[in-house]
Amino acid sequence: MTIETPFTNPTFAIGGDLTVNRMGYGAMRLTGQPANFGPYPDWEQGKALLQRAAELGVNFFDSARAYGPQWNEKLLGEALEGYSDIVFATKGGIDKLSPTQMVKDGSPAVLVQQIDDALANLRVEQIGLFQLHWVDPNTPIEVSIEAIAKAQAAGKVRHIGVSNVTIEQLRKAQSVAKIASVQNRYNILERDQDEMIDLTAKEGIAFIPYGPLGAHPMRRGSPLAAQQVNDMRTGAQHALRSLLDRSPNIVVIPGTTSIKHLEENIAA
């Protein structure tokens, strides 16, 4: 199935200078189970899927320290090493100790180590976008962002993003460094981020909605993808296209482990 209506804003410049196609790929599902813990069991199939995404024009791949942990970054690095114009976005400030235990830690020492680990895992000399995954309740967001900004000054990080933040927390982060992106949960059924989208659009900040198909982060399946809209659009295509049409600063990152579904998503 294809979407035949024209799409006039196919790219967005993160940070004003890092141009990506607005149809990205969220790699979280390429991990072990349960609860996204451990390496992806079909490693070679995962590499093939990521490479197919790149062939279809996806050049923005989103990961995180907590996915695996680290295994997801390693899979991306191995699959896409040597591909030109690929932008890796990853996140730090959370580590996963078991399928049921995650630890928020946005302290400077931890973030510095996670950035160094991500560079090695992704096999790059600079991370295109490094995002604070969650605000650590024991570390002021300004302290966390200052640590990432120091890594940016050292050339390890190109742009800084934040995730799971309120507008107040975004403003605090902006008091320390330029913030290039916000990644919060948003889809056509969960629209409580409309104010954030409008604000970030006005300020030239990318908004990266996670859960764009309404999926639970720790479970398989997507309620929006399961719908059939009409003979021209699947539920997934309708949901993704609606987000792309919502605002020109939105970069979507649907995730899938199926090449067929990947191709369907790209058609949006």
C-alpha positions as CSV (number, residue, x, y, z in Angstrom):
1,M,0.0,0.0,0.0
2,T,1.2,3.5,-0.8
3,I,0.4,7.0,0.2
4,E,-0.2,9.0,-3.0
5,T,-0.7,12.5,-1.6
6,P,2.4,14.7,-1.8
7,F,4.7,15.4,1.1
8,T,6.5,18.7,1.0
9,N,8.7,18.7,4.1
10,P,10.7,15.5,3.9
11,T,13.7,16.6,6.0
12,F,14.5,18.5,9.2
13,A,17.8,20.1,10.2
14,I,18.5,19.0,13.8
15,G,20.3,21.8,15.6
16,G,20.1,23.8,12.4
17,D,22.8,21.9,10.6
18,L,22.2,18.1,10.8
19,T,19.7,17.3,8.1
20,V,17.8,14.1,8.5
21,N,14.9,12.5,6.7
22,R,11.8,12.9,8.9
23,M,11.0,9.2,8.6
24,G,13.6,7.7,11.0
25,Y,13.8,4.3,12.8
26,G,13.5,3.5,16.5
27,A,15.7,0.5,17.2
28,M,14.5,-0.4,20.7
29,R,12.7,-3.6,19.5
30,L,16.0,-5.0,18.2
31,T,16.8,-6.3,21.7
32,G,16.2,-9.5,23.7
33,Q,13.1,-10.5,25.5
34,P,11.5,-10.1,27.9
35,A,11.5,-6.3,28.4
36,N,14.1,-5.4,25.8
37,F,16.9,-7.0,27.8
38,G,19.9,-8.8,26.2
39,P,21.0,-9.0,22.6
40,Y,18.6,-9.4,19.7
41,P,18.4,-13.1,19.2
42,D,18.5,-13.0,15.3
43,W,21.5,-10.8,15.0
44,E,22.1,-11.2,11.3
45,Q,18.4,-10.6,10.5
46,G,18.6,-7.4,12.6
47,K,21.5,-6.2,10.7
48,A,19.7,-6.9,7.4
49,L,16.7,-4.9,8.6
50,L,18.8,-1.9,9.5
51,Q,20.6,-2.0,6.2
52,R,17.3,-2.2,4.4
53,A,16.1,0.8,6.2
54,A,19.2,2.7,5.1
55,E,18.7,1.5,1.5
56,L,15.1,3.0,1.7
57,G,16.5,6.4,2.7
58,V,16.3,6.2,6.5
59,N,19.3,8.1,7.8
60,F,18.2,8.8,11.4
61,F,18.5,5.8,13.9
62,D,17.5,6.2,17.5
63,S,18.9,4.0,20.3
64,A,19.7,4.2,24.0
65,R,22.1,2.9,26.6
66,A,19.2,1.1,28.3
67,Y,18.3,-1.0,25.3
68,G,20.0,-4.3,25.9
69,P,21.7,-2.5,27.7
70,Q,24.2,-1.5,25.1
71,W,23.4,-4.4,22.8
72,N,21.2,-2.2,20.7
73,E,23.9,0.3,20.1
74,K,26.3,-2.5,19.2
75,L,23.9,-3.9,16.6
76,L,23.5,-0.5,15.0
77,G,27.2,0.1,14.9
78,E,28.0,-3.3,13.4
79,A,25.2,-3.1,10.8
80,L,25.7,0.5,9.6
81,E,29.5,1.0,9.9
82,G,30.7,2.6,6.8
83,Y,27.3,3.8,5.6
84,S,27.5,7.5,4.7
85,D,25.2,10.2,6.0
86,I,23.9,8.1,8.8
87,V,22.9,10.0,12.0
88,F,22.9,8.0,15.2
89,A,20.8,9.3,18.1
90,T,21.3,7.6,21.5
91,K,20.3,8.3,25.0
92,G,21.9,8.1,28.5
93,G,21.0,8.6,32.1
94,I,19.4,5.2,32.5
95,D,21.0,1.8,32.8
96,K,19.2,-1.6,32.9
97,L,20.4,-4.1,35.4
98,S,17.8,-6.9,34.6
99,P,14.5,-7.2,32.7
100,T,12.7,-5.6,35.6
101,Q,15.3,-3.2,37.1
102,M,16.2,0.1,35.6
103,V,18.3,2.8,37.3
104,K,18.1,6.5,36.6
105,D,21.5,8.1,37.0
106,G,22.2,11.4,35.3
107,S,25.3,12.2,37.3
108,P,28.2,13.6,35.3
109,A,30.6,10.7,35.8
110,V,28.0,8.2,34.6
111,L,27.0,10.3,31.6
112,V,30.6,10.7,30.6
113,Q,31.2,7.0,30.7
114,Q,28.0,6.3,28.8
115,I,29.0,8.7,26.0
116,D,32.4,7.0,25.7
117,D,30.7,3.6,25.6
118,A,28.2,4.8,23.0
119,L,31.0,6.0,20.8
120,A,32.6,2.6,20.9
121,N,29.4,0.7,20.5
122,L,28.2,2.8,17.5
123,R,31.7,2.8,16.0
124,V,31.7,6.5,15.4
125,E,34.0,9.4,16.4
126,Q,31.1,11.7,17.2
127,I,27.5,11.0,18.2
128,G,25.1,13.0,16.1
129,L,22.5,13.5,18.9
130,F,23.0,12.5,22.5
131,Q,19.8,12.8,24.7
132,L,19.3,12.7,28.4
133,H,16.9,9.7,28.6
134,W,15.1,10.7,31.8
135,V,15.7,13.4,34.4
136,D,17.5,11.9,37.4
137,P,15.5,12.9,40.6
138,N,18.8,13.0,42.5
139,T,20.7,15.2,39.9
140,P,19.4,18.6,38.7
141,I,18.9,18.5,35.0
142,E,21.2,21.5,34.6
143,V,24.1,19.4,36.1
144,S,23.3,16.5,33.7
145,I,23.2,18.8,30.7
146,E,26.4,20.5,31.7
147,A,28.2,17.2,31.6
148,I,26.9,16.4,28.1
149,A,27.8,20.0,27.0
150,K,31.4,19.3,28.1
151,A,31.4,16.2,25.9
152,Q,30.0,18.3,23.1
153,A,32.8,20.8,23.6
154,A,35.3,17.9,23.4
155,G,33.8,16.9,20.0
156,K,32.2,13.6,21.3
157,V,28.7,14.9,20.8
158,R,27.3,17.1,18.0
159,H,23.9,18.0,19.4
160,I,22.2,17.6,22.7
161,G,18.6,16.5,23.3
162,V,16.3,15.7,26.2
163,S,13.6,13.1,26.6
164,N,10.6,12.7,28.9
165,V,10.7,16.3,30.0
166,T,8.2,19.0,30.8
167,I,8.4,22.5,29.4
168,E,9.9,23.7,32.7
169,Q,12.6,21.1,32.5
170,L,13.3,22.0,28.9
171,R,13.8,25.6,30.0
172,K,16.2,24.6,32.7
173,A,18.2,22.5,30.2
174,Q,18.3,25.4,27.8
175,S,19.8,27.6,30.5
176,V,22.9,25.5,30.3
177,A,23.2,24.5,26.6
178,K,21.5,24.7,23.2
179,I,18.9,21.9,23.1
180,A,18.3,20.5,19.6
181,S,15.5,17.9,20.3
182,V,12.8,16.8,22.6
183,Q,11.8,13.1,22.6
184,N,8.5,12.6,24.5
185,R,5.7,10.0,24.0
186,Y,3.1,11.2,21.5
187,N,0.7,9.6,18.9
188,I,-2.7,10.3,17.5
189,L,-4.4,8.7,20.6
190,E,-2.1,10.4,23.2
191,R,-1.9,14.1,22.4
192,D,-0.9,15.7,25.7
193,Q,2.3,17.0,24.0
194,D,0.6,19.4,21.6
195,E,1.9,22.5,23.6
196,M,5.4,21.1,23.5
197,I,5.2,20.4,19.8
198,D,4.1,24.0,19.1
199,L,6.8,25.4,21.3
200,T,9.6,23.4,19.8
201,A,8.4,24.1,16.3
202,K,8.6,27.8,17.0
203,E,12.1,27.5,18.4
204,G,13.5,25.2,15.6
205,I,13.8,22.2,18.0
206,A,13.1,18.7,16.7
207,F,10.2,16.9,18.3
208,I,10.8,13.1,18.2
209,P,7.6,11.3,19.3
210,Y,8.2,7.9,20.7
211,G,5.4,5.4,20.7
212,P,4.1,6.8,17.4
213,L,2.0,3.7,16.9
214,G,0.7,3.5,20.4
215,A,2.8,0.5,21.4
216,H,3.7,-0.3,25.0
217,P,7.5,0.1,25.4
218,M,7.9,-3.3,27.0
219,R,5.5,-5.3,25.0
220,R,5.1,-6.4,21.4
221,G,2.2,-5.2,19.3
222,S,0.7,-1.8,18.3
223,P,-3.0,-0.8,18.5
224,L,-2.7,1.7,15.8
225,A,-0.8,-0.5,13.4
226,A,-3.5,-3.2,13.8
227,Q,-6.2,-0.9,12.4
228,Q,-7.1,-0.9,8.7
229,V,-8.0,2.7,7.6
230,N,-8.9,2.3,4.0
231,D,-7.7,0.6,0.8
232,M,-4.9,3.2,0.4
233,R,-3.6,3.4,4.0
234,T,-2.9,0.9,6.7
235,G,-3.4,1.9,10.3
236,A,0.4,2.4,10.7
237,Q,0.7,4.6,7.6
238,H,-2.2,6.7,8.7
239,A,-0.8,7.2,12.2
240,L,2.7,8.0,11.0
241,R,1.5,10.3,8.2
242,S,-0.7,12.2,10.7
243,L,2.3,12.9,12.8
244,L,4.4,14.1,9.9
245,D,1.6,16.4,8.8
246,R,1.1,17.6,12.4
247,S,4.2,19.8,12.4
248,P,7.3,20.2,10.2
249,N,9.7,19.7,13.1
250,I,8.4,16.2,13.9
251,V,10.8,13.3,13.1
252,V,9.1,10.0,13.6
253,I,10.9,6.9,14.7
254,P,8.7,3.8,14.3
255,G,10.3,0.6,15.3
256,T,9.7,-2.9,13.8
257,T,11.5,-6.2,13.5
258,S,9.9,-6.9,10.2
259,I,11.2,-5.8,6.8
260,K,7.7,-5.9,5.4
261,H,6.4,-3.6,8.1
262,L,9.5,-1.4,7.7
263,E,8.7,-0.9,4.0
264,E,5.0,-0.2,4.9
265,N,6.1,2.4,7.4
266,I,8.4,4.1,4.9
267,A,5.5,4.3,2.4
268,A,3.8,6.8,4.8
